[in-house]
Amino acid sequence: MTRTSVFSNNGTQAVRLPKDAAFPDGTKSVEVIAVGTTRVISPTDQTWENFFEGYTVSGDFMSDQ
């Protein structure tokens, strides 16, 4: 996990991302998901739906349940 700072500018908040947490080159827009006080920031072309589509489980996953 990487820590960084939040600052205000012209009435909005911004987050300074360190190099090791930077978005890929060419990222022009992001999606922010707010859950309580937690924020998840993802490139708009890589939303949570795309994240979960890429992962599957084996056919015997939880077969003992």
N, CA, C, O and CB atoms as a CASP TS submission, in Angstrom:
PFRMAT TS
TARGET T0000
AUTHOR 0000-0000-0000
METHOD Language model
MODEL 1
PARENT N/A
ATOM      1  N   MET     1       0.851  -1.173   0.000  1.00  0.00           N
ATOM      2  CA  MET     1       0.000   0.000   0.000  1.00  0.00           C
ATOM      3  C   MET     1       0.895   1.234   0.000  1.00  0.00           C
ATOM      4  O   MET     1       1.932   1.272   0.662  1.00  0.00           O
ATOM      5  CB  MET     1      -0.968  -0.001   1.224  1.00  0.00           C
ATOM      6  N   THR     2       0.475   2.224  -0.748  1.00  0.00           N
ATOM      7  CA  THR     2       1.221   3.472  -0.858  1.00  0.00           C
ATOM      8  C   THR     2       0.409   4.597  -0.229  1.00  0.00           C
ATOM      9  O   THR     2      -0.791   4.710  -0.477  1.00  0.00           O
ATOM     10  CB  THR     2       1.553   3.793  -2.339  1.00  0.00           C
ATOM     11  N   ARG     3       1.048   5.419   0.571  1.00  0.00           N
ATOM     12  CA  ARG     3       0.383   6.594   1.148  1.00  0.00           C
ATOM     13  C   ARG     3       0.760   7.823   0.343  1.00  0.00           C
ATOM     14  O   ARG     3       1.864   7.929  -0.190  1.00  0.00           O
ATOM     15  CB  ARG     3       0.765   6.782   2.646  1.00  0.00           C
ATOM     16  N   THR     4      -0.180   8.744   0.270  1.00  0.00           N
ATOM     17  CA  THR     4       0.062   9.991  -0.445  1.00  0.00           C
ATOM     18  C   THR     4      -0.760  11.094   0.202  1.00  0.00           C
ATOM     19  O   THR     4      -1.366  10.887   1.253  1.00  0.00           O
ATOM     20  CB  THR     4      -0.286   9.852  -1.953  1.00  0.00           C
ATOM     21  N   SER     5      -0.783  12.254  -0.418  1.00  0.00           N
ATOM     22  CA  SER     5      -1.483  13.393   0.176  1.00  0.00           C
ATOM     23  C   SER     5      -2.711  13.779  -0.643  1.00  0.00           C
ATOM     24  O   SER     5      -2.795  13.532  -1.846  1.00  0.00           O
ATOM     25  CB  SER     5      -0.541  14.590   0.298  1.00  0.00           C
ATOM     26  N   VAL     6      -3.652  14.391   0.058  1.00  0.00           N
ATOM     27  CA  VAL     6      -4.852  14.948  -0.555  1.00  0.00           C
ATOM     28  C   VAL     6      -4.768  16.450  -0.360  1.00  0.00           C
ATOM     29  O   VAL     6      -4.427  16.919   0.726  1.00  0.00           O
ATOM     30  CB  VAL     6      -6.179  14.347   0.069  1.00  0.00           C
ATOM     31  N   PHE     7      -5.076  17.207  -1.406  1.00  0.00           N
ATOM     32  CA  PHE     7      -5.053  18.658  -1.272  1.00  0.00           C
ATOM     33  C   PHE     7      -6.259  19.260  -1.970  1.00  0.00           C
ATOM     34  O   PHE     7      -6.876  18.627  -2.827  1.00  0.00           O
ATOM     35  CB  PHE     7      -3.751  19.242  -1.844  1.00  0.00           C
ATOM     36  N   SER     8      -6.585  20.483  -1.598  1.00  0.00           N
ATOM     37  CA  SER     8      -7.717  21.192  -2.191  1.00  0.00           C
ATOM     38  C   SER     8      -7.215  22.255  -3.142  1.00  0.00           C
ATOM     39  O   SER     8      -6.198  22.905  -2.901  1.00  0.00           O
ATOM     40  CB  SER     8      -8.605  21.822  -1.105  1.00  0.00           C
ATOM     41  N   ASN     9      -7.958  22.419  -4.240  1.00  0.00           N
ATOM     42  CA  ASN     9      -7.607  23.411  -5.247  1.00  0.00           C
ATOM     43  C   ASN     9      -8.898  23.900  -5.894  1.00  0.00           C
ATOM     44  O   ASN     9      -9.618  23.117  -6.514  1.00  0.00           O
ATOM     45  CB  ASN     9      -6.623  22.820  -6.316  1.00  0.00           C
ATOM     46  N   ASN    10      -9.190  25.177  -5.753  1.00  0.00           N
ATOM     47  CA  ASN    10     -10.400  25.772  -6.337  1.00  0.00           C
ATOM     48  C   ASN    10     -11.670  25.034  -5.925  1.00  0.00           C
ATOM     49  O   ASN    10     -12.561  24.823  -6.749  1.00  0.00           O
ATOM     50  CB  ASN    10     -10.292  25.785  -7.852  1.00  0.00           C
ATOM     51  N   GLY    11     -11.756  24.645  -4.671  1.00  0.00           N
ATOM     52  CA  GLY    11     -12.966  24.013  -4.164  1.00  0.00           C
ATOM     53  C   GLY    11     -13.110  22.533  -4.465  1.00  0.00           C
ATOM     54  O   GLY    11     -14.143  21.948  -4.141  1.00  0.00           O
ATOM     55  N   THR    12     -12.114  21.909  -5.072  1.00  0.00           N
ATOM     56  CA  THR    12     -12.158  20.471  -5.324  1.00  0.00           C
ATOM     57  C   THR    12     -10.976  19.798  -4.643  1.00  0.00           C
ATOM     58  O   THR    12      -9.994  20.454  -4.297  1.00  0.00           O
ATOM     59  CB  THR    12     -12.152  20.173  -6.842  1.00  0.00           C
ATOM     60  N   GLN    13     -11.075  18.504  -4.455  1.00  0.00           N
ATOM     61  CA  GLN    13      -9.965  17.750  -3.874  1.00  0.00           C
ATOM     62  C   GLN    13      -9.189  17.053  -4.982  1.00  0.00           C
ATOM     63  O   GLN    13      -9.744  16.687  -6.018  1.00  0.00           O
ATOM     64  CB  GLN    13     -10.476  16.720  -2.835  1.00  0.00           C
ATOM     65  N   ALA    14      -7.904  16.879  -4.743  1.00  0.00           N
ATOM     66  CA  ALA    14      -7.041  16.148  -5.673  1.00  0.00           C
ATOM     67  C   ALA    14      -6.128  15.239  -4.865  1.00  0.00           C
ATOM     68  O   ALA    14      -5.803  15.529  -3.714  1.00  0.00           O
ATOM     69  CB  ALA    14      -6.208  17.125  -6.571  1.00  0.00           C
ATOM     70  N   VAL    15      -5.722  14.143  -5.479  1.00  0.00           N
ATOM     71  CA  VAL    15      -4.815  13.192  -4.843  1.00  0.00           C
ATOM     72  C   VAL    15      -3.547  13.146  -5.680  1.00  0.00           C
ATOM     73  O   VAL    15      -3.604  12.966  -6.896  1.00  0.00           O
ATOM     74  CB  VAL    15      -5.465  11.765  -4.709  1.00  0.00           C
ATOM     75  N   ARG    16      -2.429  13.306  -5.039  1.00  0.00           N
ATOM     76  CA  ARG    16      -1.135  13.239  -5.723  1.00  0.00           C
ATOM     77  C   ARG    16      -0.678  11.786  -5.723  1.00  0.00           C
ATOM     78  O   ARG    16      -0.436  11.212  -4.661  1.00  0.00           O
ATOM     79  CB  ARG    16      -0.068  14.169  -5.034  1.00  0.00           C
ATOM     80  N   LEU    17      -0.558  11.188  -6.903  1.00  0.00           N
ATOM     81  CA  LEU    17      -0.141   9.790  -6.996  1.00  0.00           C
ATOM     82  C   LEU    17       1.368   9.693  -7.156  1.00  0.00           C
ATOM     83  O   LEU    17       1.933  10.310  -8.059  1.00  0.00           O
ATOM     84  CB  LEU    17      -0.844   9.091  -8.169  1.00  0.00           C
ATOM     85  N   PRO    18       2.030   8.929  -6.293  1.00  0.00           N
ATOM     86  CA  PRO    18       3.467   8.729  -6.462  1.00  0.00           C
ATOM     87  C   PRO    18       3.739   7.882  -7.710  1.00  0.00           C
ATOM     88  O   PRO    18       2.840   7.211  -8.218  1.00  0.00           O
ATOM     89  CB  PRO    18       4.076   8.055  -5.204  1.00  0.00           C
ATOM     90  N   LYS    19       4.963   7.916  -8.192  1.00  0.00           N
ATOM     91  CA  LYS    19       5.317   7.193  -9.414  1.00  0.00           C
ATOM     92  C   LYS    19       4.940   5.722  -9.357  1.00  0.00           C
ATOM     93  O   LYS    19       4.455   5.170 -10.345  1.00  0.00           O
ATOM     94  CB  LYS    19       6.795   7.321  -9.678  1.00  0.00           C
ATOM     95  N   ASP    20       5.157   5.078  -8.209  1.00  0.00           N
ATOM     96  CA  ASP    20       4.875   3.643  -8.134  1.00  0.00           C
ATOM     97  C   ASP    20       3.385   3.312  -8.095  1.00  0.00           C
ATOM     98  O   ASP    20       3.016   2.139  -8.137  1.00  0.00           O
ATOM     99  CB  ASP    20       5.538   3.066  -6.921  1.00  0.00           C
ATOM    100  N   ALA    21       2.527   4.325  -8.017  1.00  0.00           N
ATOM    101  CA  ALA    21       1.083   4.113  -8.033  1.00  0.00           C
ATOM    102  C   ALA    21       0.416   4.845  -9.194  1.00  0.00           C
ATOM    103  O   ALA    21      -0.810   4.944  -9.245  1.00  0.00           O
ATOM    104  CB  ALA    21       0.474   4.567  -6.715  1.00  0.00           C
ATOM    105  N   ALA    22       1.213   5.355 -10.117  1.00  0.00           N
ATOM    106  CA  ALA    22       0.682   6.152 -11.231  1.00  0.00           C
ATOM    107  C   ALA    22      -0.165   5.300 -12.175  1.00  0.00           C
ATOM    108  O   ALA    22       0.053   4.096 -12.311  1.00  0.00           O
ATOM    109  CB  ALA    22       1.829   6.808 -12.011  1.00  0.00           C
ATOM    110  N   PHE    23      -1.122   5.940 -12.815  1.00  0.00           N
ATOM    111  CA  PHE    23      -1.908   5.280 -13.849  1.00  0.00           C
ATOM    112  C   PHE    23      -1.043   5.088 -15.086  1.00  0.00           C
ATOM    113  O   PHE    23      -0.053   5.799 -15.263  1.00  0.00           O
ATOM    114  CB  PHE    23      -3.183   6.098 -14.187  1.00  0.00           C
ATOM    115  N   PRO    24      -1.403   4.135 -15.947  1.00  0.00           N
ATOM    116  CA  PRO    24      -0.633   3.929 -17.174  1.00  0.00           C
ATOM    117  C   PRO    24      -0.635   5.192 -18.040  1.00  0.00           C
ATOM    118  O   PRO    24      -1.583   5.975 -18.006  1.00  0.00           O
ATOM    119  CB  PRO    24      -1.202   2.739 -17.970  1.00  0.00           C
ATOM    120  N   ASP    25       0.426   5.378 -18.807  1.00  0.00           N
ATOM    121  CA  ASP    25       0.484   6.506 -19.741  1.00  0.00           C
ATOM    122  C   ASP    25      -0.743   6.476 -20.643  1.00  0.00           C
ATOM    123  O   ASP    25      -1.187   5.409 -21.065  1.00  0.00           O
ATOM    124  CB  ASP    25       1.790   6.464 -20.589  1.00  0.00           C
ATOM    125  N   GLY    26      -1.275   7.627 -20.928  1.00  0.00           N
ATOM    126  CA  GLY    26      -2.434   7.723 -21.803  1.00  0.00           C
ATOM    127  C   GLY    26      -3.765   7.716 -21.068  1.00  0.00           C
ATOM    128  O   GLY    26      -4.803   7.941 -21.691  1.00  0.00           O
ATOM    129  N   THR    27      -3.769   7.465 -19.769  1.00  0.00           N
ATOM    130  CA  THR    27      -5.019   7.488 -19.007  1.00  0.00           C
ATOM    131  C   THR    27      -5.503   8.928 -18.930  1.00  0.00           C
ATOM    132  O   THR    27      -4.816   9.799 -18.398  1.00  0.00           O
ATOM    133  CB  THR    27      -4.829   6.881 -17.573  1.00  0.00           C
ATOM    134  N   LYS    28      -6.687   9.166 -19.465  1.00  0.00           N
ATOM    135  CA  LYS    28      -7.233  10.526 -19.510  1.00  0.00           C
ATOM    136  C   LYS    28      -8.407  10.728 -18.564  1.00  0.00           C
ATOM    137  O   LYS    28      -8.691  11.857 -18.166  1.00  0.00           O
ATOM    138  CB  LYS    28      -7.662  10.857 -20.913  1.00  0.00           C
ATOM    139  N   SER    29      -9.100   9.639 -18.196  1.00  0.00           N
ATOM    140  CA  SER    29     -10.221   9.792 -17.274  1.00  0.00           C
ATOM    141  C   SER    29     -10.291   8.574 -16.360  1.00  0.00           C
ATOM    142  O   SER    29      -9.853   7.478 -16.708  1.00  0.00           O
ATOM    143  CB  SER    29     -11.556   9.976 -18.047  1.00  0.00           C
ATOM    144  N   VAL    30     -10.855   8.808 -15.183  1.00  0.00           N
ATOM    145  CA  VAL    30     -10.979   7.753 -14.188  1.00  0.00           C
ATOM    146  C   VAL    30     -12.395   7.728 -13.639  1.00  0.00           C
ATOM    147  O   VAL    30     -13.150   8.692 -13.772  1.00  0.00           O
ATOM    148  CB  VAL    30      -9.959   7.949 -13.051  1.00  0.00           C
ATOM    149  N   GLU    31     -12.735   6.620 -13.028  1.00  0.00           N
ATOM    150  CA  GLU    31     -14.018   6.444 -12.370  1.00  0.00           C
ATOM    151  C   GLU    31     -13.741   6.337 -10.875  1.00  0.00           C
ATOM    152  O   GLU    31     -12.816   5.636 -10.465  1.00  0.00           O
ATOM    153  CB  GLU    31     -14.782   5.177 -12.912  1.00  0.00           C
ATOM    154  N   VAL    32     -14.525   7.018 -10.068  1.00  0.00           N
ATOM    155  CA  VAL    32     -14.347   6.978  -8.619  1.00  0.00           C
ATOM    156  C   VAL    32     -15.553   6.279  -8.006  1.00  0.00           C
ATOM    157  O   VAL    32     -16.696   6.677  -8.230  1.00  0.00           O
ATOM    158  CB  VAL    32     -14.170   8.416  -8.026  1.00  0.00           C
ATOM    159  N   ILE    33     -15.286   5.236  -7.234  1.00  0.00           N
ATOM    160  CA  ILE    33     -16.338   4.523  -6.514  1.00  0.00           C
ATOM    161  C   ILE    33     -16.174   4.867  -5.040  1.00  0.00           C
ATOM    162  O   ILE    33     -15.112   4.643  -4.458  1.00  0.00           O
ATOM    163  CB  ILE    33     -16.267   2.961  -6.760  1.00  0.00           C
ATOM    164  N   ALA    34     -17.233   5.413  -4.437  1.00  0.00           N
ATOM    165  CA  ALA    34     -17.195   5.803  -3.027  1.00  0.00           C
ATOM    166  C   ALA    34     -17.990   4.801  -2.202  1.00  0.00           C
ATOM    167  O   ALA    34     -19.167   4.555  -2.464  1.00  0.00           O
ATOM    168  CB  ALA    34     -17.754   7.238  -2.832  1.00  0.00           C
ATOM    169  N   VAL    35     -17.325   4.222  -1.194  1.00  0.00           N
ATOM    170  CA  VAL    35     -17.964   3.304  -0.254  1.00  0.00           C
ATOM    171  C   VAL    35     -17.588   3.792   1.138  1.00  0.00           C
ATOM    172  O   VAL    35     -16.463   3.585   1.594  1.00  0.00           O
ATOM    173  CB  VAL    35     -17.520   1.794  -0.492  1.00  0.00           C
ATOM    174  N   GLY    36     -18.526   4.436   1.804  1.00  0.00           N
ATOM    175  CA  GLY    36     -18.207   5.045   3.097  1.00  0.00           C
ATOM    176  C   GLY    36     -17.129   6.099   2.899  1.00  0.00           C
ATOM    177  O   GLY    36     -17.276   6.991   2.064  1.00  0.00           O
ATOM    178  N   THR    37     -16.044   6.001   3.663  1.00  0.00           N
ATOM    179  CA  THR    37     -14.939   6.953   3.510  1.00  0.00           C
ATOM    180  C   THR    37     -13.844   6.428   2.589  1.00  0.00           C
ATOM    181  O   THR    37     -12.817   7.084   2.413  1.00  0.00           O
ATOM    182  CB  THR    37     -14.344   7.283   4.867  1.00  0.00           C
ATOM    183  N   THR    38     -14.051   5.251   1.998  1.00  0.00           N
ATOM    184  CA  THR    38     -13.082   4.652   1.079  1.00  0.00           C
ATOM    185  C   THR    38     -13.373   5.087  -0.348  1.00  0.00           C
ATOM    186  O   THR    38     -14.534   5.206  -0.737  1.00  0.00           O
ATOM    187  CB  THR    38     -13.106   3.113   1.184  1.00  0.00           C
ATOM    188  N   ARG    39     -12.325   5.326  -1.131  1.00  0.00           N
ATOM    189  CA  ARG    39     -12.457   5.672  -2.545  1.00  0.00           C
ATOM    190  C   ARG    39     -11.616   4.703  -3.364  1.00  0.00           C
ATOM    191  O   ARG    39     -10.461   4.436  -3.032  1.00  0.00           O
ATOM    192  CB  ARG    39     -12.023   7.149  -2.811  1.00  0.00           C
ATOM    193  N   VAL    40     -12.204   4.180  -4.435  1.00  0.00           N
ATOM    194  CA  VAL    40     -11.482   3.323  -5.375  1.00  0.00           C
ATOM    195  C   VAL    40     -11.460   4.065  -6.698  1.00  0.00           C
ATOM    196  O   VAL    40     -12.513   4.412  -7.234  1.00  0.00           O
ATOM    197  CB  VAL    40     -12.151   1.892  -5.517  1.00  0.00           C
ATOM    198  N   ILE    41     -10.271   4.313  -7.229  1.00  0.00           N
ATOM    199  CA  ILE    41     -10.113   5.075  -8.469  1.00  0.00           C
ATOM    200  C   ILE    41      -9.586   4.131  -9.545  1.00  0.00           C
ATOM    201  O   ILE    41      -8.528   3.526  -9.377  1.00  0.00           O
ATOM    202  CB  ILE    41      -9.150   6.299  -8.270  1.00  0.00           C
ATOM    203  N   SER    42     -10.325   4.003 -10.655  1.00  0.00           N
ATOM    204  CA  SER    42      -9.942   3.105 -11.742  1.00  0.00           C
ATOM    205  C   SER    42     -10.024   3.835 -13.072  1.00  0.00           C
ATOM    206  O   SER    42     -10.897   4.685 -13.249  1.00  0.00           O
ATOM    207  CB  SER    42     -10.840   1.852 -11.761  1.00  0.00           C
ATOM    208  N   PRO    43      -9.128   3.525 -14.022  1.00  0.00           N
ATOM    209  CA  PRO    43      -9.276   4.087 -15.367  1.00  0.00           C
ATOM    210  C   PRO    43     -10.646   3.697 -15.919  1.00  0.00           C
ATOM    211  O   PRO    43     -11.109   2.582 -15.676  1.00  0.00           O
ATOM    212  CB  PRO    43      -8.134   3.591 -16.315  1.00  0.00           C
ATOM    213  N   THR    44     -11.295   4.586 -16.649  1.00  0.00           N
ATOM    214  CA  THR    44     -12.651   4.309 -17.127  1.00  0.00           C
ATOM    215  C   THR    44     -12.707   3.113 -18.060  1.00  0.00           C
ATOM    216  O   THR    44     -13.760   2.489 -18.189  1.00  0.00           O
ATOM    217  CB  THR    44     -13.207   5.520 -17.831  1.00  0.00           C
ATOM    218  N   ASP    45     -11.610   2.778 -18.707  1.00  0.00           N
ATOM    219  CA  ASP    45     -11.626   1.604 -19.583  1.00  0.00           C
ATOM    220  C   ASP    45     -11.300   0.320 -18.834  1.00  0.00           C
ATOM    221  O   ASP    45     -11.213  -0.744 -19.446  1.00  0.00           O
ATOM    222  CB  ASP    45     -10.644   1.791 -20.722  1.00  0.00           C
ATOM    223  N   GLN    46     -11.118   0.401 -17.515  1.00  0.00           N
ATOM    224  CA  GLN    46     -10.818  -0.778 -16.702  1.00  0.00           C
ATOM    225  C   GLN    46     -11.654  -0.751 -15.429  1.00  0.00           C
ATOM    226  O   GLN    46     -11.115  -0.721 -14.322  1.00  0.00           O
ATOM    227  CB  GLN    46      -9.306  -0.844 -16.359  1.00  0.00           C
ATOM    228  N   THR    47     -12.972  -0.760 -15.593  1.00  0.00           N
ATOM    229  CA  THR    47     -13.860  -0.688 -14.435  1.00  0.00           C
ATOM    230  C   THR    47     -13.894  -2.021 -13.700  1.00  0.00           C
ATOM    231  O   THR    47     -13.315  -3.004 -14.164  1.00  0.00           O
ATOM    232  CB  THR    47     -15.277  -0.284 -14.866  1.00  0.00           C
ATOM    233  N   TRP    48     -14.566  -2.058 -12.559  1.00  0.00           N
ATOM    234  CA  TRP    48     -14.670  -3.291 -11.773  1.00  0.00           C
ATOM    235  C   TRP    48     -15.288  -4.412 -12.588  1.00  0.00           C
ATOM    236  O   TRP    48     -14.900  -5.569 -12.428  1.00  0.00           O
ATOM    237  CB  TRP    48     -15.494  -3.053 -10.508  1.00  0.00           C
ATOM    238  N   GLU    49     -16.250  -4.098 -13.466  1.00  0.00           N
ATOM    239  CA  GLU    49     -16.861  -5.140 -14.282  1.00  0.00           C
ATOM    240  C   GLU    49     -15.790  -5.832 -15.126  1.00  0.00           C
ATOM    241  O   GLU    49     -15.774  -7.059 -15.222  1.00  0.00           O
ATOM    242  CB  GLU    49     -17.971  -4.549 -15.186  1.00  0.00           C
ATOM    243  N   ASN    50     -14.904  -5.057 -15.731  1.00  0.00           N
ATOM    244  CA  ASN    50     -13.819  -5.635 -16.520  1.00  0.00           C
ATOM    245  C   ASN    50     -12.866  -6.429 -15.640  1.00  0.00           C
ATOM    246  O   ASN    50     -12.364  -7.471 -16.061  1.00  0.00           O
ATOM    247  CB  ASN    50     -13.057  -4.539 -17.261  1.00  0.00           C
ATOM    248  N   PHE    51     -12.612  -5.961 -14.440  1.00  0.00           N
ATOM    249  CA  PHE    51     -11.714  -6.662 -13.521  1.00  0.00           C
ATOM    250  C   PHE    51     -12.245  -8.058 -13.226  1.00  0.00           C
ATOM    251  O   PHE    51     -11.502  -9.036 -13.314  1.00  0.00           O
ATOM    252  CB  PHE    51     -11.544  -5.866 -12.212  1.00  0.00           C
ATOM    253  N   PHE    52     -13.521  -8.158 -12.878  1.00  0.00           N
ATOM    254  CA  PHE    52     -14.079  -9.453 -12.511  1.00  0.00           C
ATOM    255  C   PHE    52     -14.291 -10.361 -13.714  1.00  0.00           C
ATOM    256  O   PHE    52     -14.289 -11.582 -13.556  1.00  0.00           O
ATOM    257  CB  PHE    52     -15.383  -9.260 -11.788  1.00  0.00           C
ATOM    258  N   GLU    53     -14.472  -9.813 -14.902  1.00  0.00           N
ATOM    259  CA  GLU    53     -14.597 -10.643 -16.097  1.00  0.00           C
ATOM    260  C   GLU    53     -13.308 -11.400 -16.383  1.00  0.00           C
ATOM    261  O   GLU    53     -13.346 -12.473 -16.985  1.00  0.00           O
ATOM    262  CB  GLU    53     -14.975  -9.787 -17.300  1.00  0.00           C
ATOM    263  N   GLY    54     -12.183 -10.865 -15.966  1.00  0.00           N
ATOM    264  CA  GLY    54     -10.901 -11.484 -16.260  1.00  0.00           C
ATOM    265  C   GLY    54     -10.538 -12.638 -15.345  1.00  0.00           C
ATOM    266  O   GLY    54      -9.594 -13.373 -15.636  1.00  0.00           O
ATOM    267  N   TYR    55     -11.256 -12.819 -14.253  1.00  0.00           N
ATOM    268  CA  TYR    55     -10.924 -13.855 -13.286  1.00  0.00           C
ATOM    269  C   TYR    55     -12.049 -14.874 -13.194  1.00  0.00           C
ATOM    270  O   TYR    55     -13.223 -14.508 -13.128  1.00  0.00           O
ATOM    271  CB  TYR    55     -10.646 -13.240 -11.909  1.00  0.00           C
ATOM    272  N   THR    56     -11.691 -16.143 -13.191  1.00  0.00           N
ATOM    273  CA  THR    56     -12.674 -17.208 -13.036  1.00  0.00           C
ATOM    274  C   THR    56     -12.162 -18.203 -11.996  1.00  0.00           C
ATOM    275  O   THR    56     -10.989 -18.180 -11.624  1.00  0.00           O
ATOM    276  CB  THR    56     -12.953 -17.917 -14.397  1.00  0.00           C
ATOM    277  N   VAL    57     -13.040 -19.058 -11.544  1.00  0.00           N
ATOM    278  CA  VAL    57     -12.657 -20.102 -10.596  1.00  0.00           C
ATOM    279  C   VAL    57     -12.813 -21.453 -11.274  1.00  0.00           C
ATOM    280  O   VAL    57     -13.514 -21.580 -12.278  1.00  0.00           O
ATOM    281  CB  VAL    57     -13.515 -20.031  -9.294  1.00  0.00           C
ATOM    282  N   SER    58     -12.152 -22.457 -10.718  1.00  0.00           N
ATOM    283  CA  SER    58     -12.240 -23.796 -11.290  1.00  0.00           C
ATOM    284  C   SER    58     -13.630 -24.382 -11.054  1.00  0.00           C
ATOM    285  O   SER    58     -14.372 -23.912 -10.190  1.00  0.00           O
ATOM    286  CB  SER    58     -11.159 -24.716 -10.689  1.00  0.00           C
ATOM    287  N   GLY    59     -13.973 -25.403 -11.821  1.00  0.00           N
ATOM    288  CA  GLY    59     -15.286 -26.024 -11.727  1.00  0.00           C
ATOM    289  C   GLY    59     -15.576 -26.646 -10.375  1.00  0.00           C
ATOM    290  O   GLY    59     -16.742 -26.778 -10.001  1.00  0.00           O
ATOM    291  N   ASP    60     -14.544 -27.033  -9.630  1.00  0.00           N
ATOM    292  CA  ASP    60     -14.759 -27.651  -8.325  1.00  0.00           C
ATOM    293  C   ASP    60     -14.677 -26.656  -7.167  1.00  0.00           C
ATOM    294  O   ASP    60     -14.627 -27.064  -6.007  1.00  0.00           O
ATOM    295  CB  ASP    60     -13.753 -28.748  -8.114  1.00  0.00           C
ATOM    296  N   PHE    61     -14.663 -25.371  -7.466  1.00  0.00           N
ATOM    297  CA  PHE    61     -14.596 -24.353  -6.422  1.00  0.00           C
ATOM    298  C   PHE    61     -15.800 -24.482  -5.499  1.00  0.00           C
ATOM    299  O   PHE    61     -16.943 -24.448  -5.954  1.00  0.00           O
ATOM    300  CB  PHE    61     -14.532 -22.937  -7.037  1.00  0.00           C
ATOM    301  N   MET    62     -15.548 -24.626  -4.223  1.00  0.00           N
ATOM    302  CA  MET    62     -16.564 -24.746  -3.172  1.00  0.00           C
ATOM    303  C   MET    62     -17.490 -25.946  -3.373  1.00  0.00           C
ATOM    304  O   MET    62     -18.645 -25.903  -2.948  1.00  0.00           O
ATOM    305  CB  MET    62     -17.389 -23.479  -3.111  1.00  0.00           C
ATOM    306  N   SER    63     -17.013 -27.001  -4.004  1.00  0.00           N
ATOM    307  CA  SER    63     -17.851 -28.178  -4.232  1.00  0.00           C
ATOM    308  C   SER    63     -18.201 -28.899  -2.932  1.00  0.00           C
ATOM    309  O   SER    63     -19.168 -29.659  -2.888  1.00  0.00           O
ATOM    310  CB  SER    63     -17.151 -29.138  -5.177  1.00  0.00           C
ATOM    311  N   ASP    64     -17.429 -28.670  -1.883  1.00  0.00           N
ATOM    312  CA  ASP    64     -17.703 -29.308  -0.592  1.00  0.00           C
ATOM    313  C   ASP    64     -18.762 -28.573   0.211  1.00  0.00           C
ATOM    314  O   ASP    64     -19.135 -29.041   1.287  1.00  0.00           O
ATOM    315  CB  ASP    64     -16.435 -29.401   0.218  1.00  0.00           C
ATOM    316  N   GLN    65     -19.249 -27.468  -0.255  1.00  0.00           N
ATOM    317  CA  GLN    65     -20.200 -26.665   0.509  1.00  0.00           C
ATOM    318  C   GLN    65     -21.603 -27.143   0.337  1.00  0.00           C
ATOM    319  O   GLN    65     -22.526 -26.571   0.917  1.00  0.00           O
ATOM    320  CB  GLN    65     -20.113 -25.229   0.116  1.00  0.00           C
TER
END
